[in-house]
Amino acid sequence: MSHPNPCIILLAWAVASAAYADPWTTDYEKAVEVAKEENKLLLLNFSGSDWCHWCMKLDEEVFSEKEFEKFAENTLVCVLLDSPRGIRRSSKRSADIASMKSRFQVRGFPTIILVDADEEEIGRLGYKPGGAEPYVERLREMMGPHMDLEAAENEIAAETSKYRTWTSKSGSTISAELVENSGGWIKLRKEDGAMLRIEVESLSKSDREFIGSR
């Protein structure tokens, strides 16, 4: 009997898990603490990230999209409760996932469950076609009776307003927040957190005037 190459298995797991970065966590207990501290709801994603076709489509079409990420940022603590087949998990982790599946009566993947900070279920979803926009709208409808979404989204808008479009003399553009202006150079922070250092003289006239007014 041939045995799978462990390097291939680890690579497959890395690829399957790569999309589940921020804002996702795998620590449910910590997520509950954060939800209470920050007045957010929990989104539990019961997934089979490296083998479940509909789980992968849901990640690709919804969870990896900026529209979902921006909505989740100030409203949700997202928890990945994953049951992959391409990597061995510790016995404790396997038991924890099994316990969570039993607790929330999960019968298949993907199962997406909204939970309040008191760990009471609000509602659940699975895969739905159409992309991020209708999915976020359905989440908004489910969450509405349980939190002040308007206040949370106003906070998102205030955060977004810090960013402006910067244009170089050559015409290229980026959206970023001004962090520092010193010695003929500026530091900018892009929306993904990346930092840039740019010479003021390389910017368009309107941007140089904006810097001069700061």
Buried (B, 14 or more C-beta within 10 A) or exposed (E): EEEEEEEEBEEBBEEBBEEBEEBBBBEBEEBBEBBEEEEBBBBBBBBBBBBBEBBBEBBEBBBBBEBBBBBBBBBBBBBBBBBBBBBEEEEEEEEBBEEBBEEBEBEEBBBBBBBBBEEEBBBBBEBBEEBBEEBBEBBEEBBEEBBEBEEBBEEBEEBEEEBEEBBBEEEEEBEBBBEEEEEEEBBBBEBEEEEEEBEBEEBBEEBBEBBEEE
